[in-house]
Every structure is written in C-alpha cells, then in structure tokens.
C-alpha cells in the first residue's frame, strides 16, 4: 500500500470514528455529558519502548534474511479522549554482522589478538497519525513518513589501551524517504482501572523504496591491505514485529464502576 492510500485510510477511519461518537452522544440525551466524562480514554501523552525482529520482503529478501533491534516512540493525544494521536518514533536495526580475529605482525603475532567487527544497520524515524480505541484492550493503527539510513561500519576491539574511535570506519551509507504502516494491540495492566502501563504487541511494514546498502560479504580484503566494496541497489522493504510497553504519562481512565453507572443512566433515559 502506498503512503497516499495509507493516509487516506487513516483519515477515513478517523472521520467514521468521530462521527459515530457524535451520534452516540446525541442519543444519550441529557446524561450524555456526565457519561462522556467517564468513558475510557487513552493517555494524553505516552512513551513507547519496544524490542523488534524483522523479515526482509521482496528484492531485499534475496540479499538479507532479517534483523533485530529496538524502537522508541512518543504519542500525543489530539482529542479529549486521545483516540486520535500524533505519533513520533524511531528505531535501530542490525541486519548483518561479521567478526574476524586479527593477529599482530611478528614478533607479537597472535599472542595478542583483536576483533574486527563489521556491522550493517538501518536507523529510521518518522511522524504521523495514530488511531487507538481506548480500553483495557486497545487496538490501534498508524501511518508515518520519515527517513531511513542504511549504514555499514567496521570497528576494532580487544585491546583496552587502544582508542576505539581511531579504529571506527564507516564504509557506506544511504538515506532514503520511508513510509510505514502498522498496528497492534495494547493490553493495560496493573491497578483496578488497568493502570498507566500497557503491554504492546504490534507489527509494521517499512516501505523504503530503492536504497543502496552493503550486506555481509560485500567488503573484499586484498593482501596489500586495500579493500573493494560491492554495494547493492535494490528495493529495501521489510516488516517488523514488536513487543514492548507503553507508559502513559497523563490522562486516561477505564473503570468498570463508571461503565455500570453509564448503563443505569441509559436505561433511565430510555
């Protein structure tokens, strides 16, 4: 799905959601405002922390199997119940890793060794809308647009006295525009009303388009110490699967007592 369609779907969903809320409020009669204040709502501001795994898709899967990493995000509610929110997030993923053990020239030789590590990574960030239905179990969908940065670098480690910054070299990098579409479920835990913490299970699709990147084995070492780099240029799309927590920092309540009072008020009005 293109990013234009993704945003259109979210806009339509938001319109239907708020239209249904307005109709529901009208049908409640004079008890509407009191009941409305006691409905469940999402936190007005929330922090998201996730661990994630990734599977490459399309052309990317012919060069890369998958990866792992983490994601950090923030959500700000845009309406009174924070159903519609502004999502800002970013993540970091490792999709390739190589390690070689090196020896010093004679007379030291291999009595003192060092590790040469080459890492292939993707860093990304984006901003966009999110729709989340409040409650103890909260389904949500979102779309963001931002950038992805594909990078490959090597570092030398294993000797404590060395300054590692002098032995950290970036071989290749590419920045591309990135659209993401995702969703998931949040399960609020702790406390009688579900608390401010929610277990978050989700998935998303990263549409990066065509990017240039290196994978494992794309750096060739020559006997004279020089190297040759073989970059790839393909579509670089992938899907991620996340598990983490959302920590609410303001607003939101979901109490069964208010649900019961709402039902009584509605029966009285009818």
N, C-alpha and C positions, 0 to 999 in steps of 0.2 A: 504494500500500500504506500503510495506517495505521501509526502508530508502535507500536500494540499488537501488530500482526501482525509487524512488523519485529523487535521484541524477542523474540517467540515463536520466530521462525525462527532467530535467533542462539542462543537458549537450547537449542533442539533440536539445532542443529549442534554446539554445544559438548559436549552430552551424548553424541552419537554419536561425536565425535572422541575424547573421553577414554575412552569405553567401548572403542573399537577399540584404543587404546593399551594399556589394561589387559589385554585379551585377547591382544594381541601379546606383551606382556611375559611372560605366563604360558606362552605357547607356546615361549619361548626356553629355558626350563629354567634351570640354574644359571649359564649365561653371560649371562642377561638383564641383571643389574645392570651388568656390565662393558660390555656392548654399549650399554645405555641411556645411559651416561655419555658415549659417543662419538657419539651421534646429533646431527644438526644441530639447532640451536636458534636462535631469534630473539634479537636484543639484549634484554637485560633492561630497558634504558632507551634511547629513541631520540628524535631530533629530526627533524621533517619540515618541509621547505621546498618550496613549490610556487608556480608561476605557473598561472593558470587562465583559461579562457574560459567564457562562459555563454550558454545559449539559454533564452529565456523559454518557458514552456509554458502551455497553457490560456488563460484570460482574460488573463493577464499578457502573452501574446504579441500580443494585439490593441493593446496600448499601448506595449510595449517590445520591441525586437528582441533584444538581448543585452547582454553586457558583458564586462569583463576585470578582473583583479585578482590578488591573491596570498593565500596561506594559510600559516599557521604552526601546527604541532601538536607534541604530545608523546605518546609511547606508553610505558606502564609494563607490563612483563610480570607476570602474576599467578600463573603456574605455573613449574615448574622450567625448562621449555623455552621459556617465554614465548609459547606458542601462543595462549593467551587473554590479552588485554591490555586495559588501561584507556586509552582514547583521549580526550585533551583537545585541542581545536583551535579555531581561529578564523580568520576571513578578512575581506577588504575588497574590494568590487567597485564599479566605476563603471559605471552603466548609462545615463547621459545626460550630455551636456556641451554647453554653449553659451558662445560668446565674442562680445562686442561691443566695438568700438573707440569710445571716447568722446572728445569734444573739450571743452576748457575754454571758458567764456564769453569773449567779446571783452574785452580786445584780444588775449589769448593764442590763442584759437581752437584750431585743430588742429595748430599748430606743436609743441605738447607733447600727446601722446596718452596714454591709459591704457586698459587692457583690463579689462572687466567680465566675469568668468567665473562661470558658474553650473554647479554640479556635482550630479548625482543619484547617490547612493551607497547601498549596503547593507553594513552591518557585521554579522557574525554570530559566534556562538560556541556550543559545545556539548560535552557529555561523554557517553561511552557505551562499550560493549564493542566489541572488535575481535577477530576470529579470523583468524590468519595461519598458513599451513602453512610451516614453515621449510624452507630450501633455497636453492640458488643462484637459482632462480626461485621466488618466494614469492607465491602468490595469497592475497588477503585480502578479507574483507567486514566491514562495521561498521555500527552504528546509533548515532546521538547525539540528544540532546534539549537544547535551549537556547533562545536568543533571536535574533531578527533585528531590526536597527534600520535603518529606511528614513529617509533624511535628504536634504534639499536645502538648499544654502547658496550664497551669492554672495560673491565677494571682488574687490577692486580691486587691480590691479598695474600696473607700468610706470613708476612714479616712485620711484626709490630712496630719496628722502628721506622718503617718507610712512611712517607706521607702519601696516603692513598689518593689524594686529589691530583698528584702529579702523574698518576697511573690510571686515570679515568678518561677514556676517549669515546666520543660519540662518533659513530661511523656513518650514520644515515638517519634522516628524519623527513617527515612529510606531514603537513597539516591540511586537513580537508573538512568541508562542511559536513555536519552529521545530523540526521533526523532520527528520533527514537519514538517508538510507540510501545506502550506496555500497560500492565495492570497487575492486579493481585488481590489478596485478602489480608486484612489486619484483624487479629484476634486480641481484644483488650483483656488484660489480665490484672489481678490484684484489686482488692477493695470491693465493697458491696456494689459499686456502680461501674465496675470494670477497671477503674484506675486510669492513670495517665500513660501507662506503658502498654504497647501492643506488640505482639509477635507479628512480623510482616513476612509473608511469603509471596513472591512475585516473579514475573518474567518480562522481558522486553526484547524488542528487535532493534538492532542498530543498523541503520542504513547509511553507510559511509560513502557509497558510490565507488568510483575508481580511486585507488591510492597506490603510492609507491612505498615498498617496505622490503625489509630483509627477513628471512626465516633462518632456521638452523641450517648450517652448511653453506650459506651464501657468502661467507668470507673465506677466501683461499689464501693460505700462508705459503710463501715461497722460501726456498733455502737461504736467500740473501736477506731475509727479514722483511721484505716488502709484502704487501697484500693486494689481492684483487677482489673487488666487491661486485656481486651479481644481483642487482636489485630486481624485484618483481613489480609489475604494474598490472593489477587486476582489480575487479570489484573486491571490496574488503568488508563484506557484511557478515554479521554474526548475531546469534541470540544468546542472551544471558539469563541465568536462573539465580534468584536471590533469596537469601534467608537472613533475617536481621530483626531489629527492633525499631519502633517509633516511640519517641519520648515526647509527650505533649507538654508544652510549656505555658499554656494559657487557654482558658475556655473549655467547654465540653462537659456534658453530664449525660448519664444514661441510667436512670434509677427505676426499678420496677414499681416503686410506690407511685411515681408520677404517672406511669402507664395505667395503673389501676384507677387513679383519680380521673384520668382522661376518659377512660371507658365509662365511668359513672356519670361524668358530666355530659358525655354524648348521649347516653341513654336518657338522662333527664331532659335534655333538649329535644330529643325525638318524641 
